[in-house]
């Protein structure tokens, strides 16, 4: 066995279990007061991908159970926090092609035994492997599908901020996300928007973390014609955010806490594939006769960002000159590349969004969780109980296999950030809330295969 594989395997063990059917996480018993339980008794979450529990490029029950909001509910011993749980292999970015969640098949590709750097094999699970799963009726059970109330978790993958106030279904929305129909269940649910469903719940506590997809939907690789042509302009975002906060504050008696937008360009999706041709034997940069790296055709190696899905294109010869490896001499498609102008547009959008969020929440006295700074800590290395979480793909521990959405452990760390903010800002009577944080070390142990 190569020297690196032992270390690689240890760091990746909880990623390898991503496709397994985990039991529901267990809360800490007898640590929450009756008033604290009352605060979480009608807990509702609004937002997009991360709120929904989207991991490994899909929504599926074994991973939704570890959404950070569900972990928060468990820590607060909230009863009946209902999510729109989907059967395995779930729905996600590969579903139109007949696939569900991503799985890590190999830590290192067995077809290339001489690699110097590990070359993980990540593949989506075909629907055909699970004939009992119906992508047009994807719910885990009929009970979940026919739940008579709105779901407590109203996070919807792929929606824009404005959709929280206006979306009714896939067609009647800004984003046209297929997941809107799955979560809202309109018209049977009364043709109510996510906000209106949350309000109908008469919530005691609202977590709202929306807006990331307003820029992420522009940055991700998508089939031409399906991606945002530009991020939501910051001025428009500010208008939508202010309207949403006014609407949420109009719900009397509900605690409210919101989050801002991370720097998506720090995510592994944007930092895993380099701008040079990779030798398929060693998984290191290919060197020409002069010992120089060979840039991918169509890529400026000094300034461009190459997106994670480009790896599959290069394996088919795109971006590689004729005469080198399997090169076909054709340039890498521009949709796999972020130019400096596109990167600047993304950064300006994120800065504008967060300026608006900071100003509006401060003026309206709404508690804000600084997810931007937290994700920066992950990029720089976040120390927790002797383990350092990073933005490295797979081995960093924080991100799931899709390189954008947090893993089970990443969701646990996020849950603790939100719980910490709640504990510092919300009161029950004369006392601050004191909900116990998720024991990430115990969760890490629970995910080990021998403990399941």
C-alpha positions, 0 to 999 in steps of 0.5 A, spaced: 500 500 500 502 506 498 504 511 504 499 516 503 493 511 503 493 510 510 492 517 512 488 518 506 483 513 508 483 515 515 481 522 513 476 520 508 472 514 512 466 518 514 466 520 507 466 513 504 459 512 509 456 517 505 451 512 501 449 508 507 443 509 511 445 512 517 440 512 523 437 519 526 442 523 530 441 522 537 440 529 542 443 530 548 438 528 553 436 532 560 440 538 558 434 542 555 429 546 560 422 546 558 422 554 556 428 552 551 424 546 548 418 551 547 422 556 543 424 550 539 417 547 539 415 550 532 422 551 529 422 553 522 427 553 517 427 557 510 433 557 505 436 554 499 441 548 499 445 547 505 439 549 509 435 543 506 441 538 507 443 537 500 450 533 500 454 529 495 450 533 489 443 530 491 437 530 497 436 524 500 434 521 507 440 518 509 444 525 509 438 530 510 437 527 517 444 531 518 442 537 515 444 543 520 437 545 522 435 538 524 441 537 528 439 543 531 432 541 533 435 534 536 440 538 540 434 542 543 430 536 543 425 539 539 419 534 537 416 533 530 421 537 526 419 534 519 423 534 513 421 532 506 425 526 506 427 523 499 428 516 498 435 513 496 439 515 491 435 521 491 434 527 487 440 532 485 444 535 479 445 529 476 437 527 476 435 529 469 441 524 466 438 518 471 442 519 477 442 521 484 447 522 490 454 521 489 458 516 492 466 515 493 467 508 489 475 508 490 480 512 494 485 511 489 483 509 482 485 502 481 486 503 473 492 507 475 496 504 480 502 508 479 499 515 481 503 519 486 497 523 488 491 519 490 485 520 484 479 518 487 473 515 483 466 519 485 460 517 481 453 518 481 448 512 483 444 510 477 436 510 479 436 503 475 440 500 481 434 502 485 428 500 481 423 502 487 425 509 487 421 513 483 424 520 481 417 523 480 414 520 487 421 521 490 418 521 498 421 516 503 414 514 505 407 516 504 407 519 511 412 524 509 409 525 502 402 526 505 404 530 512 398 534 513 402 541 515 408 544 512 415 541 513 419 544 518 425 544 514 423 549 508 430 549 505 429 548 497 435 547 493 437 551 487 432 557 489 434 564 489 432 569 495 426 572 492 423 565 491 422 565 499 417 570 498 414 569 491 415 561 489 409 557 488 412 551 484 417 550 479 414 554 473 412 560 478 418 562 481 425 566 479 429 560 479 425 554 476 428 549 481 425 542 480 425 542 488 420 547 489 415 542 487 418 537 492 418 541 498 412 546 497 407 540 494 403 546 491 397 546 489 395 541 494 398 545 500 394 551 498 398 555 493 403 558 499 410 560 498 415 558 502 414 564 507 407 563 507 408 556 509 412 558 514 407 563 517 402 558 517 406 554 522 405 560 527 413 559 528 416 560 535 423 560 532 425 561 524 432 560 521 433 563 515 439 562 510 438 564 503 441 568 498 447 563 496 444 561 490 443 568 487 451 567 486 452 560 486 447 559 480 451 563 476 458 560 478 457 553 477 457 549 471 451 547 468 448 545 461 448 552 457 441 555 458 440 553 465 445 557 469 444 564 471 446 569 466 449 573 472 448 574 479 443 577 482 445 585 482 446 587 489 441 592 489 436 588 487 438 583 492 438 588 498 431 590 496 429 582 496 432 581 503 429 587 506 422 585 504 423 578 506 426 581 513 420 585 514 415 579 512 419 575 517 419 580 523 411 581 522 410 574 524 409 575 532 412 571 537 417 568 533 425 568 534 429 570 528 436 568 526 439 569 519 446 568 516 450 571 510 453 569 504 460 565 504 465 566 499 463 560 494 470 561 490 474 558 497 470 551 496 473 545 493 469 545 487 473 551 484 480 549 487 480 542 485 482 542 478 488 545 476 489 549 469 494 544 466 494 537 463 494 532 468 498 525 467 493 520 467 499 515 470 501 519 476 496 524 477 501 529 477 502 535 472 504 532 465 511 535 463 513 536 456 520 535 453 523 541 456 520 539 463 515 545 463 507 544 465 502 544 459 496 549 460 489 546 458 487 549 451 482 555 452 485 556 459 489 562 462 493 558 467 495 565 470 488 567 472 483 562 470 479 558 475 477 551 472 471 548 475 471 541 478 466 538 472 472 539 467 475 533 470 471 529 466 472 533 460 479 532 460 478 525 461 475 525 454 481 529 451 478 536 451 483 541 453 489 537 451 493 538 445 494 532 440 499 528 441 499 528 448 496 523 452 489 522 449 488 529 447 483 531 441 486 538 440 479 542 442 479 547 447 476 546 454 468 549 454 468 556 456 463 554 461 468 550 465 472 556 466 471 562 470 475 568 467 478 574 471 472 578 470 467 573 472 471 572 478 470 579 480 463 579 478 462 573 483 466 577 489 463 583 488 456 580 488 458 576 495 461 583 498 454 587 496 450 581 498 453 581 505 453 589 506 446 589 505 445 583 510 449 586 515 446 593 514 439 591 514 440 586 520 443 591 524 438 596 523 432 591 524 436 588 530 436 581 527 441 576 530 446 575 524 450 568 524 457 570 520 457 564 515 462 568 511 467 569 516 466 561 518 467 559 511 474 563 511 476 559 517 475 553 514 479 555 508 485 557 513 484 551 517 479 550 523 481 546 529 476 542 533 478 537 538 485 535 535 482 535 528 483 540 523 477 541 518 480 544 511 477 546 504 481 540 501 476 535 497 475 529 501 480 529 506 479 536 509 472 533 512 468 539 511 465 539 504 461 533 501 463 529 495 460 535 490 465 540 493 460 545 494 455 543 500 458 541 507 459 534 509 455 530 515 461 533 520 461 540 516 453 540 518 455 539 525 460 544 525 455 549 522 449 547 527 454 549 532 455 556 529 448 557 529 446 554 536 452 559 539 449 565 536 442 563 539 445 561 546 448 568 546 442 572 543 435 569 545 432 569 551 427 565 555 424 569 560 430 572 564 435 567 562 439 566 555 438 560 551 443 555 553 442 549 548 448 544 548 452 544 542 453 538 537 459 533 540 462 533 533 467 528 536 462 523 538 458 524 531 465 522 528 466 516 532 458 514 530 460 515 523 465 509 523 463 503 519 465 499 526 460 503 530 454 502 525 
